[in-house]
Amino acid sequence: MVTTTGHAQETQISIRGGALGFGSQSGLGYGASFLVIPYGWAGFIVDLSSAIVDGDAYFSSSPSLVLYPLAYEEVRAGVLFGGGFYKLPAQSMKFGLDFGLLGDFALSNNMSVGMEMRNHYVFNSADAWNIFLTWGWKFDGDGGW
């Protein structure tokens, strides 16, 4: 007999900051993300990123599928891919696809630090990229992954 608990194995909210760029411009960016992992190896992440680059505002939101082929004790690493909406300076909202790598290290049962790197292929515009350090808070039933 198979039973389910009706909630995700893990839910994580993270803040992040680091380098962000598009075209030939780059600057410091920041954002937040919400991650749900119903299975130990797959999940879904929604993130918001923003930056001011050369006095102009950049904004993106990229919901993505996350796969974790490596998960061992306090460390896990994965790949992510999905679509996104991008507001680059002096342009209307654009759609694009993103692909990236991410990893976490558990500092405690409910806190982790990590890194995320993404390349965003924005249609009819300059491609964007980001390299963020992350700090997350996990909420799950057993106090860790």
C-alpha positions in Angstrom: 0.0 0.0 0.0 1.3 3.4 -1.0 0.4 6.5 1.1 1.2 10.1 0.6 1.4 12.9 3.1 -0.1 15.6 0.7 2.9 18.0 1.2 6.2 18.4 -0.5 9.3 16.6 0.8 11.0 20.0 0.9 10.1 23.7 0.5 12.8 26.3 0.5 12.8 30.1 0.3 16.1 31.7 -0.6 17.5 35.2 -1.0 20.4 35.7 -3.4 22.8 38.2 -4.7 25.7 38.3 -7.1 26.7 39.2 -10.7 24.1 39.7 -13.4 24.6 40.8 -17.0 23.1 41.1 -20.5 24.7 41.9 -23.7 27.9 43.8 -22.9 26.6 45.2 -19.6 26.9 43.7 -16.1 26.4 44.7 -12.5 25.3 43.5 -9.1 21.9 41.8 -8.9 19.7 40.4 -6.1 16.6 38.4 -5.8 14.6 35.7 -4.1 13.4 32.2 -5.0 10.8 29.6 -3.9 11.7 26.0 -4.4 9.4 22.9 -4.0 10.9 19.4 -4.2 8.1 16.8 -4.0 10.7 14.0 -4.8 14.3 13.9 -3.7 15.6 14.2 -7.2 13.2 16.6 -8.9 11.6 19.9 -8.1 10.3 23.2 -9.3 11.8 26.7 -8.6 10.3 30.2 -9.2 12.7 33.1 -8.9 12.7 36.9 -9.2 15.8 38.8 -10.0 16.5 42.5 -10.3 19.5 44.8 -10.9 20.4 48.3 -11.8 23.0 48.2 -14.5 24.5 51.5 -15.8 21.5 53.4 -14.3 18.9 51.1 -16.0 16.7 48.6 -14.4 16.6 44.9 -15.2 14.0 42.4 -14.0 13.3 38.7 -14.6 11.1 35.9 -13.4 12.1 32.3 -14.4 10.0 29.3 -13.3 12.2 26.2 -13.9 12.3 22.5 -13.4 15.2 21.4 -11.2 16.8 17.9 -11.3 19.3 16.8 -8.6 21.5 13.9 -10.0 23.9 14.4 -7.0 22.6 14.5 -3.5 24.8 13.3 -0.6 24.2 14.0 3.0 24.7 17.8 3.4 25.6 18.5 -0.3 23.5 18.4 -3.5 24.0 19.7 -7.0 21.6 19.9 -9.9 20.6 21.3 -13.3 17.7 23.6 -14.0 15.9 24.6 -17.1 12.7 26.5 -18.0 11.2 29.6 -19.4 11.1 33.1 -18.2 10.0 36.7 -18.6 12.6 39.4 -18.9 12.4 43.2 -18.7 15.7 44.7 -20.0 16.4 48.4 -20.1 14.5 50.4 -22.8 12.7 47.3 -24.0 9.2 45.8 -23.5 8.8 42.5 -21.6 10.4 39.6 -23.5 10.2 35.8 -23.2 13.1 33.4 -23.1 14.5 30.1 -22.0 17.0 29.4 -19.3 19.5 26.7 -18.4 21.8 26.5 -15.4 23.6 24.7 -12.6 22.9 25.0 -8.9 24.2 23.5 -5.6 23.5 23.7 -1.9 25.4 22.9 1.3 23.3 22.4 4.4 24.6 24.5 7.3 21.9 23.1 9.7 18.6 21.2 9.3 16.8 24.3 8.1 19.5 26.5 6.6 21.6 26.2 3.5 24.1 28.2 1.4 24.7 27.7 -2.3 25.5 29.0 -5.7 23.4 29.2 -8.9 24.6 30.0 -12.4 22.2 30.5 -15.3 22.2 31.5 -18.9 19.0 33.1 -20.2 18.3 33.0 -24.0 16.0 35.9 -24.4 14.1 36.0 -27.7 14.6 39.1 -29.8 17.0 40.6 -27.3 20.4 40.3 -25.7 21.0 37.1 -23.7 21.3 37.4 -20.0 23.3 35.5 -17.3 23.6 35.4 -13.6 25.9 34.0 -10.9 24.3 34.2 -7.5 25.2 33.1 -4.0 22.1 31.9 -2.2 21.0 31.6 1.4 18.0 29.5 2.0 15.6 28.4 4.7 14.1 24.9 4.4 10.7 23.9 5.6 10.0 20.1 5.6 8.7 17.4 7.7 11.9 15.8 8.8 14.2 18.8 9.3 16.5 18.5 6.3 16.9 16.8 3.0 
